[in-house]
Amino acid sequence: MAVVMTMSWAGVSPEQYDMVRDTVGWEEVAADGGEVHLAWFDDQGLRVIDVWESEEGFQSFFVQRLAPAIEKVGIAGAPETAFTPLHRRFVAPGITGAA
């Protein structure tokens, strides 16, 4: 069953996020089981909403690809994450790719 993963990571900057994204290359080589990724910043830091085929899919991606890049970039601490079952997904016609 698909899940929605929400993440909050206080203190992470847009520059750090971009360095991790470039190191991991998830826009060039998509994560197995990853379906949708949204990221933004507020006064606290990084916010993320993802849709994954399963929580295990995210955990595998985190261990194998994301954690090494986070360490390389030097981001401290750990994010707060939560997983909930996806009830419904809609993507407007014509919306594709990264922006």
All heavy atoms as an XYZ file, in Angstrom:
762
protein
N       0.834     -1.176      0.000
C       0.000      0.000      0.000
C       0.882      1.245      0.000
O       1.847      1.341      0.744
C      -0.891      0.013      1.240
C      -1.572      1.351      1.442
S      -2.560      1.448      2.926
C      -4.030      0.649      2.317
N       0.555      2.209     -0.847
C       1.314      3.456     -0.921
C       1.155      4.245      0.370
O       0.114      4.178      1.038
C       0.834      4.287     -2.108
N       2.224      4.984      0.715
C       2.220      5.787      1.933
C       2.652      7.212      1.624
O       3.380      7.464      0.655
C       3.147      5.205      3.019
C       2.665      3.859      3.490
C       4.586      5.129      2.538
N       2.188      8.126      2.464
C       2.636      9.509      2.436
C       3.665      9.662      3.545
O       3.406      9.295      4.690
C       1.469     10.481      2.665
C       1.975     11.920      2.727
C       0.418     10.319      1.580
N       4.828     10.166      3.183
C       5.874     10.421      4.164
C       5.971     11.931      4.326
O       6.105     12.666      3.339
C       7.216      9.863      3.680
C       8.353      9.933      4.698
S       9.234     11.499      4.814
C       9.910     11.676      3.190
N       5.854     12.403      5.571
C       6.074     13.812      5.860
C       7.362     13.935      6.653
O       7.659     13.096      7.502
C       4.907     14.433      6.644
O       4.705     13.699      7.852
C       3.633     14.430      5.816
N       8.128     14.970      6.346
C       9.412     15.177      7.005
C       9.570     16.652      7.358
O       9.253     17.519      6.547
C      10.559     14.750      6.084
C      11.946     15.018      6.648
S      13.273     14.672      5.448
C      13.188     12.894      5.331
N      10.077     16.893      8.549
C      10.469     18.226      8.990
C      11.903     18.116      9.490
O      12.209     17.245     10.305
C       9.578     18.710     10.134
O       8.244     18.803      9.717
N      12.770     19.004      9.003
C      14.164     18.975      9.434
C      14.606     20.395      9.737
O      14.944     21.175      8.841
C      15.050     18.349      8.360
C      16.346     17.828      8.902
C      17.034     18.288      9.986
C      17.106     16.742      8.388
N      18.176     17.563     10.176
C      18.245     16.602      9.213
C      16.940     15.888      7.311
C      19.214     15.636      8.984
C      17.900     14.932      7.091
C      19.016     14.799      7.918
N      14.575     20.725     11.016
C      14.919     22.077     11.459
C      16.360     22.400     11.106
O      17.256     21.570     11.247
C      14.695     22.201     12.964
N      16.556     23.637     10.637
C      17.894     24.133     10.385
C      18.494     23.793      9.042
O      19.559     24.308      8.702
N      17.857     22.948      8.260
C      18.402     22.609      6.937
C      18.086     23.753      5.970
O      16.954     24.226      5.898
C      17.832     21.275      6.417
C      18.275     21.021      4.985
C      18.261     20.132      7.317
N      19.093     24.189      5.227
C      18.945     25.312      4.296
C      18.663     24.824      2.874
O      18.951     23.663      2.537
C      20.233     26.142      4.287
O      21.279     25.422      3.638
N      18.141     25.713      2.030
C      17.970     25.350      0.622
C      19.283     24.926     -0.034
O      19.296     24.009     -0.860
C      17.419     26.632     -0.009
C      16.710     27.328      1.105
C      17.554     27.039      2.322
N      20.388     25.557      0.342
C      21.680     25.205     -0.244
C      22.093     23.781      0.142
O      22.605     23.024     -0.700
C      22.752     26.205      0.197
C      22.538     27.615     -0.327
C      21.464     28.413      0.431
O      21.108     28.054      1.582
O      20.965     29.396     -0.155
N      21.872     23.412      1.398
C      22.186     22.042      1.837
C      21.305     21.031      1.115
O      21.783     19.992      0.666
C      22.008     21.916      3.350
C      23.052     22.636      4.156
C      22.732     22.642      5.627
O      21.612     22.935      6.038
N      23.730     22.299      6.437
N      20.013     21.335      1.017
C      19.090     20.453      0.287
C      19.582     20.245     -1.146
O      19.636     19.116     -1.638
C      17.678     21.045      0.291
C      16.720     20.339     -0.628
C      15.985     19.243     -0.194
C      16.558     20.757     -1.949
C      15.104     18.589     -1.047
C      15.694     20.107     -2.805
C      14.966     19.023     -2.347
O      14.100     18.371     -3.200
N      19.932     21.334     -1.811
C      20.386     21.241     -3.199
C      21.670     20.427     -3.319
O      21.829     19.655     -4.280
C      20.580     22.632     -3.809
C      19.257     23.357     -4.051
O      18.189     22.698     -4.078
O      19.293     24.593     -4.205
N      22.582     20.559     -2.364
C      23.812     19.759     -2.392
C      23.496     18.271     -2.226
O      24.079     17.430     -2.928
C      24.785     20.222     -1.312
C      25.474     21.526     -1.640
S      26.827     21.943     -0.501
C      25.942     22.369      0.980
N      22.572     17.946     -1.328
C      22.179     16.539     -1.146
C      21.500     16.027     -2.410
O      21.811     14.941     -2.901
C      21.273     16.356      0.093
C      20.665     14.957      0.129
C      22.064     16.628      1.368
N      20.579     16.826     -2.964
C      19.882     16.419     -4.199
C      20.874     16.150     -5.324
O      20.782     15.134     -6.025
C      18.892     17.512     -4.627
C      18.029     17.097     -5.824
C      17.362     18.277     -6.486
N      18.399     19.119     -7.079
C      18.389     20.441     -7.043
N      17.435     21.103     -6.457
N      19.376     21.119     -7.609
N      21.849     17.038     -5.483
C      22.836     16.860     -6.543
C      23.722     15.644     -6.292
O      24.095     14.935     -7.230
C      23.704     18.109     -6.687
C      22.924     19.308     -7.224
O      21.815     19.125     -7.758
O      23.439     20.440     -7.078
N      24.070     15.382     -5.030
C      24.910     14.230     -4.679
C      24.171     12.921     -4.913
O      24.727     11.981     -5.492
C      25.372     14.328     -3.206
O      26.124     15.532     -3.052
C      26.224     13.134     -2.810
N      22.914     12.863     -4.484
C      22.121     11.628     -4.634
C      21.682     11.437     -6.082
O      21.678     10.322     -6.593
C      20.897     11.646     -3.694
C      19.988     10.447     -3.950
C      21.335     11.671     -2.238
N      21.300     12.523     -6.746
C      20.858     12.440     -8.137
C      19.502     11.789     -8.315
O      19.252     11.124     -9.319
N      18.580     12.010     -7.363
C      17.278     11.331     -7.458
C      16.414     11.838     -8.599
O      15.489     11.151     -9.004
C      16.504     11.383     -6.138
C      16.082     12.733     -5.644
C      15.120     13.558     -6.186
C      16.579     13.414     -4.508
N      15.009     14.708     -5.450
C      15.885     14.651     -4.409
C      17.525     13.112     -3.559
C      16.127     15.566     -3.398
C      17.759     14.036     -2.546
C      17.065     15.237     -2.471
N      16.724     13.007     -9.151
C      15.967     13.472    -10.312
C      16.472     12.823    -11.598
O      15.737     12.722    -12.574
C      16.011     14.993    -10.409
C      15.235     15.654     -9.280
C      15.278     17.171     -9.330
O      15.857     17.744    -10.288
O      14.738     17.792     -8.397
N      17.720     12.366    -11.587
C      18.278     11.678    -12.746
C      18.048     10.170    -12.661
O      17.777      9.523    -13.683
C      19.780     11.958    -12.855
C      20.131     13.404    -13.149
C      19.980     14.337    -11.939
O      20.096     13.879    -10.779
O      19.716     15.526    -12.155
N      18.179      9.614    -11.477
C      17.951      8.184    -11.247
C      16.947      8.084    -10.101
O      17.317      8.209     -8.927
C      19.258      7.433    -10.896
C      18.970      5.963    -10.642
C      20.294      7.615    -11.983
N      15.694      7.915    -10.462
C      14.625      7.920     -9.457
C      14.809      6.784     -8.451
O      15.333      5.717     -8.779
C      13.269      7.779    -10.141
N      14.375      7.055     -7.237
C      14.436      6.054     -6.176
C      13.430      4.942     -6.450
O      12.292      5.224     -6.838
C      14.121      6.701     -4.835
N      13.844      3.700     -6.256
C      12.916      2.581     -6.381
C      11.794      2.769     -5.373
O      12.051      2.923     -4.182
C      13.619      1.244     -6.106
C      14.590      0.859     -7.204
O      14.441      1.363     -8.334
O      15.497      0.054     -6.924
N      10.569      2.802     -5.848
C       9.418      2.933     -4.971
C       9.002      4.357     -4.676
O       7.949      4.583     -4.098
N       9.812      5.324     -5.066
C       9.438      6.723     -4.869
C       8.516      7.176     -5.987
O       8.770      6.910     -7.159
N       7.426      7.840     -5.627
C       6.439      8.246     -6.627
C       6.328      9.760     -6.802
O       6.204     10.237     -7.918
C       5.071      7.664     -6.273
C       5.059      6.142     -6.304
C       3.711      5.545     -5.985
O       2.740      6.295     -5.738
O       3.615      4.301     -5.985
N       6.342     10.506     -5.694
C       6.187     11.957     -5.742
C       7.059     12.567     -4.645
O       7.123     12.027     -3.540
C       4.712     12.381     -5.508
C       4.572     13.890     -5.450
C       3.804     11.807     -6.574
N       7.696     13.694     -4.936
C       8.522     14.392     -3.941
C       8.230     15.883     -4.027
O       8.310     16.470     -5.109
C      10.005     14.140     -4.212
C      10.919     14.939     -3.345
N      11.132     14.639     -2.023
C      11.670     16.036     -3.617
C      11.992     15.503     -1.510
N      12.336     16.367     -2.468
N       7.869     16.484     -2.906
C       7.655     17.928     -2.803
C       8.509     18.440     -1.658
O       8.524     17.840     -0.578
C       6.188     18.246     -2.500
C       5.158     17.690     -3.475
C       3.760     17.850     -2.903
C       5.271     18.380     -4.815
N       9.212     19.538     -1.867
C      10.059     20.101     -0.819
C       9.894     21.615     -0.806
O       9.766     22.245     -1.863
C      11.520     19.732     -1.064
N       9.923     22.196      0.407
C       9.857     23.640      0.575
C      10.497     24.000      1.909
O      10.845     23.130      2.689
C       8.424     24.154      0.473
C       7.537     23.778      1.628
C       7.215     24.558      2.711
C       6.851     22.542      1.821
N       6.380     23.877      3.562
C       6.131     22.629      3.038
C       6.777     21.356      1.097
C       5.373     21.589      3.541
C       6.001     20.307      1.605
C       5.302     20.438      2.790
N      10.650     25.295      2.132
C      11.302     25.791      3.341
C      10.410     26.808      4.022
O       9.722     27.586      3.362
C      12.659     26.419      2.996
C      13.621     25.402      2.465
C      13.627     25.075      1.125
C      14.479     24.734      3.317
C      14.480     24.111      0.630
C      15.340     23.768      2.836
C      15.336     23.454      1.492
N      10.444     26.785      5.358
C       9.783     27.810      6.156
C      10.784     28.328      7.183
O      11.990     28.060      7.067
C       8.492     27.285      6.793
C       8.705     26.133      7.753
O       9.845     25.920      8.236
O       7.722     25.424      8.060
N      10.319     29.069      8.164
C      11.219     29.652      9.158
C      11.979     28.613      9.971
O      13.012     28.916     10.565
C      10.441     30.555     10.116
C       9.893     31.789      9.425
O      10.387     32.136      8.333
O       8.967     32.405      9.982
N      11.485     27.384     10.015
C      12.119     26.323     10.800
C      13.142     25.524     10.008
O      14.038     24.934     10.572
C      11.054     25.367     11.355
C      10.038     26.051     12.255
C      10.696     26.691     13.459
O      11.473     26.056     14.159
N      10.399     27.949     13.700
N      12.973     25.437      8.705
C      13.882     24.650      7.883
C      13.163     23.922      6.771
O      12.191     24.418      6.211
N      13.624     22.712      6.485
C      13.125     21.909      5.370
C      11.824     21.210      5.721
O      11.675     20.661      6.811
C      14.181     20.849      5.009
C      13.813     19.804      3.958
C      13.541     20.440      2.601
C      14.914     18.752      3.865
N      10.902     21.184      4.764
C       9.660     20.418      4.854
C       9.552     19.575      3.584
O       9.863     20.047      2.493
C       8.439     21.323      4.945
C       8.481     22.316      6.090
C       8.308     21.615      7.406
N       8.218     22.581      8.475
C       9.002     22.577      9.535
N       9.943     21.681      9.662
N       8.858     23.472     10.473
N       9.130     18.328      3.741
C       9.016     17.409      2.598
C       7.725     16.614      2.719
O       7.340     16.203      3.814
C      10.213     16.424      2.543
C      10.011     15.360      1.466
C      11.517     17.176      2.316
N       7.082     16.394      1.582
C       6.004     15.422      1.463
C       6.369     14.527      0.285
O       6.632     15.017     -0.816
C       4.635     16.064      1.216
C       4.209     16.896      2.435
C       3.587     14.999      0.887
C       2.910     17.634      2.252
N       6.430     13.232      0.532
C       6.687     12.236     -0.516
C       5.547     11.235     -0.547
O       4.890     10.999      0.463
C       7.954     11.422     -0.203
C       9.252     12.163     -0.473
O       9.211     13.294     -0.984
O      10.308     11.586     -0.157
N       5.378     10.604     -1.693
C       4.545      9.407     -1.803
C       5.466      8.272     -2.209
O       6.257      8.411     -3.150
C       3.401      9.591     -2.829
C       2.626      8.293     -2.989
C       2.477     10.728     -2.419
N       5.384      7.173     -1.457
C       6.201      5.986     -1.688
C       5.312      4.771     -1.833
O       4.223      4.716     -1.254
C       7.159      5.764     -0.507
C       8.268      6.756     -0.483
C       8.237      8.018      0.041
C       9.562      6.596     -1.056
N       9.434      8.642     -0.178
C      10.263      7.786     -0.831
C      10.179      5.540     -1.724
C      11.576      7.960     -1.265
C      11.482      5.724     -2.136
C      12.165      6.924     -1.915
N       5.775      3.779     -2.601
C       5.040      2.521     -2.708
C       4.880      1.867     -1.350
O       3.895      1.184     -1.093
C       5.735      1.562     -3.669
C       5.642      1.987     -5.117
C       6.398      1.049     -6.044
O       6.991      0.053     -5.575
O       6.403      1.330     -7.248
N       5.876      2.073     -0.464
C       5.831      1.500      0.885
C       6.807      2.255      1.779
O       7.739      2.908      1.291
C       6.212      0.019      0.868
O       7.581     -0.125      0.538
N       6.611      2.152      3.087
C       7.553      2.741      4.033
C       8.928      2.094      3.888
O       9.958      2.762      3.976
C       7.046      2.571      5.464
C       7.920      3.227      6.494
C       7.370      3.169      7.898
O       6.173      2.898      8.087
O       8.164      3.404      8.833
N       8.944      0.802      3.626
C      10.211      0.084      3.443
C      10.993      0.624      2.254
O      12.224      0.659      2.281
C       9.962     -1.416      3.290
C       9.376     -2.084      4.518
C       7.879     -1.842      4.711
O       7.181     -1.465      3.745
O       7.416     -1.995      5.866
N      10.286      1.039      1.204
C      10.950      1.629      0.045
C      11.698      2.893      0.419
O      12.839      3.106     -0.013
N      11.060      3.743      1.220
C      11.755      4.950      1.673
C      12.942      4.600      2.561
O      14.024      5.173      2.403
C      10.822      5.901      2.439
C      11.588      7.028      3.070
C      12.030      8.098      2.296
C      11.905      7.006      4.416
C      12.775      9.128      2.865
C      12.642      8.032      4.997
C      13.072      9.097      4.218
N      12.746      3.675      3.492
C      13.826      3.313      4.411
C      15.040      2.781      3.648
O      16.186      3.108      3.975
C      13.345      2.291      5.451
C      12.241      2.795      6.350
C      12.617      3.975      7.215
O      13.769      4.358      7.339
N      11.618      4.590      7.834
N      14.805      1.982      2.627
C      15.890      1.457      1.806
C      16.621      2.593      1.083
O      17.851      2.649      1.066
C      15.343      0.449      0.801
O      16.353     -0.015     -0.045
N      15.856      3.516      0.494
C      16.447      4.675     -0.182
C      17.265      5.504      0.804
O      18.381      5.932      0.493
C      15.341      5.525     -0.813
C      15.806      6.851     -1.334
C      16.566      6.940     -2.482
C      15.454      8.025     -0.676
C      16.989      8.170     -2.972
C      15.874      9.258     -1.157
C      16.641      9.328     -2.305
N      16.724      5.705      1.995
C      17.419      6.507      2.993
C      18.764      5.885      3.345
O      19.791      6.564      3.332
C      16.556      6.676      4.254
C      17.155      7.633      5.234
C      16.910      8.986      5.138
C      17.988      7.189      6.246
C      17.484      9.894      6.027
C      18.570      8.076      7.140
C      18.314      9.432      7.031
N      18.772      4.599      3.639
C      20.005      3.925      4.061
C      21.024      3.871      2.922
O      22.208      4.169      3.122
C      19.691      2.514      4.600
C      20.961      1.700      4.785
C      18.916      2.607      5.908
N      20.571      3.495      1.734
C      21.492      3.241      0.638
C      21.987      4.497     -0.068
O      23.143      4.554     -0.497
C      20.839      2.314     -0.380
C      20.564      0.934      0.169
C      19.797      0.074     -0.824
O      19.580      0.443     -1.978
N      19.363     -1.090     -0.379
N      21.131      5.499     -0.200
C      21.502      6.658     -1.016
C      21.474      7.990     -0.273
O      22.362      8.817     -0.456
C      20.584      6.741     -2.241
C      20.759      5.546     -3.171
C      19.808      5.587     -4.350
N      19.995      6.747     -5.198
C      19.148      7.086     -6.172
N      18.077      6.363     -6.412
N      19.372      8.166     -6.898
N      20.454      8.214      0.526
C      20.268      9.523      1.135
C      21.207      9.770      2.313
O      21.856     10.819      2.386
C      18.806      9.694      1.563
C      18.334     11.100      1.884
C      18.607     12.053      0.734
C      16.850     11.084      2.227
N      21.303      8.831      3.244
C      22.140      9.020      4.437
C      23.602      9.298      4.092
O      24.213     10.205      4.687
C      22.008      7.828      5.383
N      24.200      8.561      3.138
C      25.600      8.877      2.803
C      25.773     10.306      2.270
O      26.761     10.971      2.573
C      25.958      7.838      1.734
C      25.026      6.699      1.990
C      23.746      7.340      2.451
N      24.798     10.794      1.509
C      24.885     12.153      0.977
C      24.701     13.182      2.085
O      25.380     14.212      2.098
C      23.843     12.364     -0.118
N      23.800     12.919      3.011
C      23.585     13.822      4.141
C      24.861     13.931      4.961
O      25.259     15.026      5.358
C      22.398     13.321      5.005
C      21.090     13.508      4.240
C      22.362     14.031      6.354
C      19.907     12.779      4.842
N      25.507     12.805      5.192
C      26.765     12.807      5.941
C      27.842     13.587      5.184
O      28.575     14.379      5.770
C      27.220     11.380      6.209
C      28.460     11.292      7.062
C      28.845      9.869      7.409
O      27.997      8.963      7.339
O      30.029      9.661      7.737
N      27.931     13.370      3.885
C      28.934     14.051      3.064
C      28.746     15.565      3.100
O      29.715     16.315      3.190
C      28.852     13.539      1.622
C      29.836     14.178      0.679
C      29.728     13.589     -0.715
C      30.717     14.244     -1.665
N      30.606     13.701     -3.022
N      27.498     16.008      3.046
C      27.199     17.437      3.060
C      27.402     18.020      4.457
O      27.679     19.209      4.609
C      25.767     17.688      2.534
C      25.306     19.101      2.771
C      25.689     17.339      1.048
N      27.290     17.183      5.487
C      27.524     17.632      6.850
C      26.300     18.167      7.563
O      26.425     19.002      8.461
N      25.128     17.694      7.183
C      23.906     18.124      7.860
C      23.828     17.420      9.210
O      23.945     16.197      9.292
C      22.660     17.813      7.005
C      22.738     18.593      5.694
C      21.388     18.149      7.773
C      21.641     18.266      4.708
N      23.608     18.214     10.251
C      23.551     17.676     11.612
C      22.120     17.312     11.999
O      21.157     17.788     11.402
C      24.101     18.709     12.591
N      22.010     16.482     13.038
C      20.702     16.127     13.575
C      19.995     15.096     12.733
O      20.593     14.440     11.879
N      18.725     14.980     12.988
C      17.895     14.006     12.272
C      16.523     14.610     12.022
O      16.041     15.410     12.828
C      17.770     12.722     13.078
N      15.882     14.218     10.933
C      14.556     14.761     10.644
C      13.477     14.080     11.489
O      13.661     12.970     11.985
C      14.362     14.408      9.163
C      15.131     13.136      8.998
C      16.332     13.291      9.895
N      12.356     14.769     11.618
C      11.146     14.154     12.146
C      10.367     13.641     10.946
O      10.084     14.408     10.017
C      10.309     15.177     12.902
C      10.974     15.713     14.150
C      10.115     16.755     14.848
O       8.885     16.758     14.652
O      10.691     17.564     15.576
N      10.057     12.346     10.938
C       9.311     11.773      9.828
C       8.094     11.035     10.337
O       8.082     10.535     11.458
C      10.171     10.803      8.994
O      10.661      9.779      9.854
C      11.334     11.508      8.324
N       7.081     10.960      9.487
C       5.868     10.199      9.795
C       5.367      9.583      8.496
O       5.567     10.131      7.404
C       4.808     11.100     10.414
N       4.725      8.438      8.618
C       4.158      7.724      7.470
C       2.679      7.463      7.729
O       2.311      7.045      8.821
C       4.875      6.383      7.259
C       6.309      6.541      6.875
C       7.292      6.668      7.850
C       6.691      6.577      5.551
C       8.628      6.821      7.512
C       8.022      6.732      5.193
C       8.982      6.850      6.180
N       1.867      7.709      6.721
C       0.439      7.393      6.799
C       0.008      6.787      5.473
O       0.566      7.123      4.424
C      -0.407      8.647      7.092
O      -0.094      9.663      6.138
C      -0.163      9.182      8.491
N      -0.970      5.884      5.493
C      -1.441      5.286      4.247
C      -2.029      6.354      3.318
O      -2.727      7.262      3.770
C      -2.523      4.303      4.697
C      -2.236      4.034      6.131
C      -1.630      5.299      6.665
N      -1.716      6.237      2.055
C      -2.270      7.146      1.049
C      -3.712      6.754      0.777
O      -4.013      5.582      0.536
C      -1.453      7.047     -0.246
C      -1.960      7.876     -1.422
C      -1.784      9.361     -1.136
C      -1.231      7.479     -2.696
N      -4.600      7.718      0.818
C      -6.003      7.448      0.503
C      -6.296      7.696     -0.977
O      -6.959      6.893     -1.625
C      -6.928      8.320      1.367
C      -8.376      8.154      1.044
N      -9.072      7.014      1.382
C      -9.240      8.965      0.395
C     -10.316      7.130      0.960
N     -10.451      8.294      0.353
N      -5.784      8.795     -1.524
C      -6.075      9.135     -2.918
C      -4.950     10.006     -3.459
O      -4.396     10.829     -2.747
C      -7.391      9.906     -2.978
C      -7.830     10.327     -4.349
C      -8.857      9.377     -4.909
N      -9.343      9.884     -6.196
C      -9.208      9.198     -7.305
N      -8.654      8.010     -7.290
N      -9.661      9.675     -8.428
N      -4.647      9.821     -4.732
C      -3.630     10.626     -5.410
C      -4.228     11.122     -6.724
O      -4.866     10.368     -7.460
C      -2.387      9.773     -5.686
C      -1.361     10.442     -6.544
C      -0.152      9.539     -6.847
N      -0.556      8.198     -7.197
C      -0.187      7.097     -6.521
N       0.584      7.178     -5.474
N      -0.610      5.911     -6.890
N      -4.023     12.395     -7.017
C      -4.446     12.987     -8.288
C      -3.305     13.863     -8.785
O      -2.760     14.661     -8.025
C      -5.702     13.842     -8.111
C      -6.013     14.685     -9.326
C      -6.593     14.107    -10.449
C      -5.692     16.027     -9.361
C      -6.859     14.872    -11.573
C      -5.944     16.787    -10.488
C      -6.544     16.213    -11.592
N      -2.934     13.696    -10.027
C      -1.939     14.548    -10.667
C      -2.634     15.185    -11.868
O      -3.164     14.473    -12.735
C      -0.690     13.744    -11.111
C       0.298     14.650    -11.817
C      -0.062     13.059     -9.913
N      -2.630     16.508    -11.905
C      -3.308     17.220    -12.978
C      -2.703     16.860    -14.329
O      -1.484     16.673    -14.437
C      -3.214     18.721    -12.743
N      -3.538     16.756    -15.362
C      -3.020     16.447    -16.699
C      -1.964     17.470    -17.117
O      -2.068     18.660    -16.858
C      -4.267     16.572    -17.586
C      -5.412     16.339    -16.658
C      -4.985     16.910    -15.336
N      -0.905     16.973    -17.729
C       0.160     17.824    -18.227
C       1.254     18.138    -17.219
O       2.243     18.765    -17.574
N       1.098     17.712    -15.976
C       2.121     17.945    -14.969
C       3.078     16.762    -14.951
O       2.695     15.633    -14.682
C       1.502     18.117    -13.557
C       0.534     19.283    -13.548
C       2.589     18.281    -12.513
C       1.159     20.622    -13.853
N       4.351     17.029    -15.273
C       5.367     15.994    -15.274
C       6.696     16.602    -14.875
O       6.889     17.814    -14.933
C       5.543     15.349    -16.665
O       5.944     16.363    -17.583
C       4.271     14.686    -17.156
N       7.621     15.756    -14.467
C       9.005     16.161    -14.262
C       9.250     17.064    -13.074
O       8.375     17.363    -12.292
N      10.499     17.481    -12.954
C      10.935     18.320    -11.843
C      10.762     19.799    -12.198
O      10.836     20.182    -13.350
C      12.402     18.034    -11.531
N      10.545     20.577    -11.171
C      10.417     22.030    -11.378
C      11.174     22.764    -10.298
O      11.377     22.299     -9.243
C       8.950     22.452    -11.344
